[in-house]
Amino acid sequence: MFESLKVDRKSVSSAVIEHIKQLIHEEKLTPGDKLPSEREMAGQIQVSRNTVREAYKMLEAEGYLIIKHGNGVFVADQESQIRKLTASLFVKEDQVRDLLSIRKVLEVEAVKWAAQRGTPQDYRYLHNVLDDMKTLIKDRNYEELKSLDQDFHIHIAQMSGNRIMLRIMLNLVDMINEMQNESLLIPGRAKQSLDEHLQILKAMEEKDIQKAGQYMQEHLTSIEQSLSLKEK
């Protein structure tokens, strides 16, 4: 069941975690099953004991395992897994709200600068992005849609001419990705986002700086409201 893992050193802990998760999902490990000790597991999959210890702790934090000191490590029952998952979602929701607050600060100013500095080529690019988004919404291709949504916002940051702004937005991409996984699956949210993007782009093309900022603020607020309604 437990085999030697061939991975880069940087990803070895993650590989151990994913390997154990996969065994649980495939029901090769079931609730109550006892896992090998840290030393035994390290020998079986040929990684360090510290790596196994770290993986066990992470899996316990995520609700997959229960560590009983003096007794061993066991696969958690479904009730424990759900309880841990629920707790982690509350943290995630808090992070989403924090992320949206930061995005409002950054992107409202970015779109104002972009409206002043945008070129015809920039606007053609953004129109193409939104045209492609229309098609993807019809096809319900949410994975590609998510990438284009990110592209729209990142290109506006690039248009702003502020290199620090762009770097920050690029560093936020992973967190934005998480948020979009949640928001774009809400019924009607993808079409609403497209309409809001079109409104933002129209104000930018008209060089209406205040409207562009207002529409970006409203767009991010509407995402926040959609996610809040989803929670209920």
VEXDREN-56884 format. One record per residue (C-alpha): x, y, z; chain; residue number from 1. Coordinates in steps of 0.2 Angstrom, whole numbers, plus 2048, in hexadecimal, padded with zeros to 3 digits. Layout:
<pts>
PT   u   v   w cadena num
PT   X   Y   Z      A NUM
...
</pts>
This chain:
<pts>
PT   u   v   w cadena num
PT 800 800 800      A   1
PT 80E 80C 805      A   2
PT 81B 80D 7F8      A   3
PT 82B 817 7F5      A   4
PT 827 829 7EF      A   5
PT 832 831 7E2      A   6
PT 830 843 7E3      A   7
PT 83A 853 7E4      A   8
PT 840 857 7F6      A   9
PT 836 867 7F6      A  10
PT 826 85E 7F3      A  11
PT 829 84E 7FC      A  12
PT 81E 852 80B      A  13
PT 810 857 800      A  14
PT 812 847 7F6      A  15
PT 810 83D 806      A  16
PT 800 847 80B      A  17
PT 7F9 844 7FA      A  18
PT 7FD 831 7FA      A  19
PT 7F4 82F 80B      A  20
PT 7E5 839 805      A  21
PT 7E4 82F 7F6      A  22
PT 7E4 81E 7FF      A  23
PT 7D6 825 80B      A  24
PT 7CC 82B 7FC      A  25
PT 7CE 81A 7F3      A  26
PT 7C9 812 804      A  27
PT 7D9 808 804      A  28
PT 7DA 811 815      A  29
PT 7CA 812 81F      A  30
PT 7C4 81A 82F      A  31
PT 7CD 812 83E      A  32
PT 7DB 80B 834      A  33
PT 7EC 80D 83D      A  34
PT 7FA 814 833      A  35
PT 80C 80E 835      A  36
PT 816 818 841      A  37
PT 821 826 83B      A  38
PT 830 81B 83A      A  39
PT 828 80D 832      A  40
PT 81F 819 825      A  41
PT 830 822 821      A  42
PT 838 811 81E      A  43
PT 82A 80B 813      A  44
PT 829 81A 807      A  45
PT 83B 81F 809      A  46
PT 83A 830 810      A  47
PT 840 838 820      A  48
PT 837 836 830      A  49
PT 835 848 832      A  50
PT 82C 849 821      A  51
PT 81F 83B 827      A  52
PT 81D 845 838      A  53
PT 819 855 82E      A  54
PT 80D 84C 823      A  55
PT 804 843 831      A  56
PT 802 854 83A      A  57
PT 7FB 85D 82A      A  58
PT 7EF 84E 827      A  59
PT 7E9 84F 839      A  60
PT 7E6 862 837      A  61
PT 7DC 85F 827      A  62
PT 7D1 852 830      A  63
PT 7D8 842 827      A  64
PT 7E1 83B 836      A  65
PT 7E0 83A 849      A  66
PT 7F1 839 852      A  67
PT 7EF 830 863      A  68
PT 7FF 833 86D      A  69
PT 805 822 873      A  70
PT 7F9 818 868      A  71
PT 7FD 81D 856      A  72
PT 7F5 826 847      A  73
PT 7E4 821 841      A  74
PT 7D9 826 832      A  75
PT 7CC 832 839      A  76
PT 7B9 82D 837      A  77
PT 7AE 837 82B      A  78
PT 7A6 842 839      A  79
PT 7B8 848 83F      A  80
PT 7BC 84C 82D      A  81
PT 7AD 856 82A      A  82
PT 7B0 85F 83A      A  83
PT 7C1 864 835      A  84
PT 7BC 869 824      A  85
PT 7AE 874 82B      A  86
PT 7BB 87D 836      A  87
PT 7C7 87F 828      A  88
PT 7B9 887 81D      A  89
PT 7B6 894 82A      A  90
PT 7C9 899 828      A  91
PT 7C7 899 816      A  92
PT 7B8 8A4 816      A  93
PT 7C1 8B1 821      A  94
PT 7D0 8B0 814      A  95
PT 7C4 8B3 806      A  96
PT 7BD 8C3 80E      A  97
PT 7CE 8C9 812      A  98
PT 7D4 8C6 800      A  99
PT 7C5 8CF 7F9      A 100
PT 7C9 8DE 805      A 101
PT 7DB 8DF 7FE      A 102
PT 7D5 8DD 7EC      A 103
PT 7C9 8EC 7EE      A 104
PT 7D8 8F6 7F4      A 105
PT 7E3 8F1 7E6      A 106
PT 7D7 8EF 7D7      A 107
PT 7CD 8FE 7D9      A 108
PT 7DC 909 7D7      A 109
PT 7E4 8FD 7CA      A 110
PT 7D5 8FF 7BF      A 111
PT 7D5 912 7C1      A 112
PT 7E7 913 7BB      A 113
PT 7E4 906 7AD      A 114
PT 7D5 911 7A7      A 115
PT 7E2 920 7A5      A 116
PT 7EF 915 79D      A 117
PT 7E7 908 793      A 118
PT 7EB 906 780      A 119
PT 7DF 900 772      A 120
PT 7E9 8F0 772      A 121
PT 7E5 8EE 785      A 122
PT 7D3 8F0 782      A 123
PT 7D3 8E4 773      A 124
PT 7DB 8D7 77E      A 125
PT 7CE 8DA 78C      A 126
PT 7C0 8D9 780      A 127
PT 7C7 8C8 779      A 128
PT 7C8 8C2 78B      A 129
PT 7B6 8C6 78E      A 130
PT 7B0 8BF 77D      A 131
PT 7B9 8AE 782      A 132
PT 7B1 8AF 793      A 133
PT 7A0 8B0 78B      A 134
PT 7A3 8A0 781      A 135
PT 7AA 897 791      A 136
PT 79A 89C 79B      A 137
PT 78F 894 78E      A 138
PT 79A 884 78E      A 139
PT 79B 884 7A1      A 140
PT 7AE 883 7A0      A 141
PT 7B1 88A 7B1      A 142
PT 7C3 885 7B2      A 143
PT 7C8 88F 7A2      A 144
PT 7BC 89D 7A7      A 145
PT 7C5 89F 7B8      A 146
PT 7D6 8A1 7AF      A 147
PT 7CE 8AF 7A3      A 148
PT 7C6 8B7 7B2      A 149
PT 7D7 8B8 7BA      A 150
PT 7DF 8BE 7AA      A 151
PT 7D2 8CD 7A9      A 152
PT 7D7 8D3 7BA      A 153
PT 7EA 8D0 7B8      A 154
PT 7EA 8D9 7A8      A 155
PT 7E2 8E8 7B0      A 156
PT 7F0 8E8 7BD      A 157
PT 7FC 8E8 7AF      A 158
PT 7F4 8F6 7A6      A 159
PT 7F5 900 7B6      A 160
PT 808 902 7B3      A 161
PT 80C 8FF 7C5      A 162
PT 818 8F1 7C5      A 163
PT 816 8EE 7D8      A 164
PT 803 8ED 7D6      A 165
PT 805 8E0 7C8      A 166
PT 811 8D5 7D3      A 167
PT 805 8D5 7E1      A 168
PT 7F7 8D0 7D6      A 169
PT 802 8C2 7CF      A 170
PT 806 8BC 7E0      A 171
PT 7F3 8BC 7E5      A 172
PT 7EF 8B1 7D6      A 173
PT 7EF 8A0 7E0      A 174
PT 7E3 8A8 7ED      A 175
PT 7D8 8B0 7E0      A 176
PT 7D7 89E 7D8      A 177
PT 7D0 897 7E8      A 178
PT 7C3 8A5 7E9      A 179
PT 7BE 8A3 7D7      A 180
PT 7BB 890 7D9      A 181
PT 7AE 895 7E6      A 182
PT 7A6 8A4 7DD      A 183
PT 7A5 89E 7CB      A 184
PT 79B 88E 7D0      A 185
PT 78D 899 7D8      A 186
PT 77E 899 7CC      A 187
PT 77E 8A8 7C1      A 188
PT 78E 8AF 7C8      A 189
PT 799 8AC 7B9      A 190
PT 78C 8B6 7AE      A 191
PT 78B 8C4 7BB      A 192
PT 79E 8C5 7BB      A 193
PT 79F 8C6 7A8      A 194
PT 792 8D4 7A9      A 195
PT 79C 8DE 7B6      A 196
PT 7AC 8DC 7AC      A 197
PT 7A4 8E3 79D      A 198
PT 79E 8F2 7A7      A 199
PT 7AF 8F5 7AE      A 200
PT 7B7 8F4 79D      A 201
PT 7AA 900 796      A 202
PT 7AF 90D 7A3      A 203
PT 7C1 90A 7A0      A 204
PT 7BF 90D 78D      A 205
PT 7B5 91D 790      A 206
PT 7C4 923 79C      A 207
PT 7B7 925 7AA      A 208
PT 7C3 922 7B8      A 209
PT 7B7 923 7C6      A 210
PT 7AA 918 7BE      A 211
PT 7B7 90B 7BB      A 212
PT 7BC 90B 7CD      A 213
PT 7AA 90A 7D3      A 214
PT 7A6 8FC 7C7      A 215
PT 7B5 8F2 7CD      A 216
PT 7B0 8F5 7DF      A 217
PT 79F 8EF 7DC      A 218
PT 7A5 8E0 7D2      A 219
PT 7B0 8DA 7E1      A 220
PT 7A2 8DE 7ED      A 221
PT 796 8D4 7E3      A 222
PT 7A2 8C5 7E4      A 223
PT 7A3 8C7 7F7      A 224
PT 790 8C7 7F8      A 225
PT 78E 8B8 7ED      A 226
PT 79A 8AE 7F8      A 227
PT 791 8B4 808      A 228
PT 780 8AE 801      A 229
PT 788 89D 7FC      A 230
PT 78E 89B 80E      A 231
PT 77C 89D 814      A 232
</pts>
